[in-house]
Amino acid sequence: MITKEVIQAYVSGEKKGFDTIYESYAPGMFAICMRYTRCKDDAQDVLQEAFIKVYNKRDSFDIERPIGAWIKTIVIRTALNYIKENYKFELKENEFYFDQTMVEETDSNHQDLKSKLLEVLNKLPDGYRTVFNLYTIDNLTHKEIANYLGVSEGTSKSQYAKAKKMIKGLLQPETIAS
């Protein structure tokens, strides 16, 4: 349980306070990292880098604000920077670019819904997946997404629409059953 005392200990630089916060938030933040990256290793790298920032920026945290939201913001920004630096991050304007994408076979009988969603998201191109995550899951506006990614608001909207279309195609019964 994260109490004000734990947060105060963390802000003052006590290792035990930071460790308690890490143990409480790391699993949920790892799930966010997995949504933005392609594999567990990349997600672990993002998580580690994000929590280094959480520790180093502890003196800028406002104790009156929710710490979870603050950590989540750092994790998302760290993930976006990681994607830009390590992935071939492209926002595609041609909607037919991915029409020929081959869909890997899935055994839908042995996967839970969360695994299926992550699998579908990982099949999206980096630009589509990133915009979809930011808009749908992290509740950012297209204007905020445009600012984060350095693109126009229209590009964000277009990428989101194309991501939805591709997800719909990936979720078609004949695609899942194949």
N, C-alpha and C positions, 0 to 999 in steps of 0.2 A: 504494500500500500504506500502510495506516495503522499506523504504529509507535508505540511509547511516546514516542519523541522528538517525533513529529508531534503527538500528544495533549498532551504537555507544552508544546510551543510554542503550541498553540491555547489551553490553559488560561491560559498567561501573557500572552495577548493578541496574539501575533504573527500578523500578517495571513496570512503564508504558511502557517502551521499551520491556520488556519481555512479558507483557500482549498482546501487539500488535502482537508480533511474534507468541505467542501461538494462538491467535484468527485467525491469517492468516494460520497457518500450521496445527493446530490440526485436522480439518476435514479430510484433505488428509492423515495425518499420522494415523488417526484412521482407515481409509480404509486399510492401510498396516497392521496394527495390526490385523484387522479382517481376513485378508488372512492367517495369521500365527497361529491364535488361533481358538478355537472351538466355542466360544460364545462371546457375547458383554461384559459380565462382565470381562472375561479374557483380551479382547482387551482393555477395559478401564483401567485395572490394568497396562498393558504394556505401554499404552499411558502415564499414570500418571508417572510411573517410568522413562520413557524415557525423559519426559519434566523436571523432577527433575534433571536428568543428564545434559540436555541441559542448565538448569539454573546454575548448579554447575560447569560446564565446560566452562562457557562463557569466561573466561579469556584465554582459549586455542584456541578460535575461531580466525581464520585469516580473518580479515575484507575484504581482497581482494578476498576471495573465495566466491562462492555462499552459502548462509546460508541454503537454502532448501536441497541441497545435503548433507550438514553436518548433519542436523537434521535427514534426512532420514537414514543415516548410523547409527546414534545413535539408532533410532527406530528399525531398523532391528536387530542390535546386541542385543538390549534389548529383543526383541521378541524371538530371538534364545536362549538367556539365560533363559527366562521364560519357553520356551518349554522344555529345558533340565532339569530344576528344577521341573516342575509341571506336565509334561505329561510323559506317558510311551513311551519314544522316542526310537524307534527301527528302524534300517535299515534292512529290510528283504532281504535275498539273495534268498529265494525260491520263484520263480515267481508264483507258484501254491497256495501259502499261502492264497491269497485273491480271488481265483477263486469262492469260495462259498459265497462271500459277498452279503448280501441281499441289494437291492436298495430300498430306501423308495419311496413311491409314491409321484409324484410331480404334481401340477396343472400348467402345462406350459402356460396355457392361461392367468394366472393372475400374472405372475412374469416377471419382465424385465430381460434383458440379464445379467446384472450385478448380480442380485440375483441368477440366474441360475448358473453362473460361480462360485460364492461363495459357493453355495450349492454343486456343483460337487467337488470343492476343499475340502470342509469340509468332504466329504465322503472318501477322500483319507486317508490312514494311515499317521501318523505324519511325518515319514521319507520321504515318497513320496511327501507329500504336501510341506514340507519345501524345499526339493531340487528343486521341480518344481517351486515354488515361486522365489527362489534365482536365478535360471537359466533363466527362461522365463520372469518373470515380473521385477525382479530387475537387470537383465543383468550381473550377476556374471559369471565368468568362472568356469569350473569344478575344476580347481586348487584352486581358491579362496573359493569355496564351501567346498572343502576338508579341507582347512585350518580352516575355520569357525567352521566346525562340528567335526574336529578331526578324519576324515576318509580318506581313500585313494581316489585318483582321479577316479580310476576305480569304486569304490563303488558309488561315486556321479553320474557317467555316467549311471551306472546300475539302480540306483534309479530313475533317470530322465526317462530312457527308459520305466521302469515299470510303472511309473506314467502316461506317455503318453498313454500306452496301457490300463491302467485302466480307464483313462478319456475317451478314445475312446469307451470303452465298456459301460461306464455310459451314454455316449451321443448317443448311438444307439437309433433309433426311437422307437423301441419296449420297450426299457428301460424307456424312457422319458414318453411315452404314458401310461405305465402301472400304 
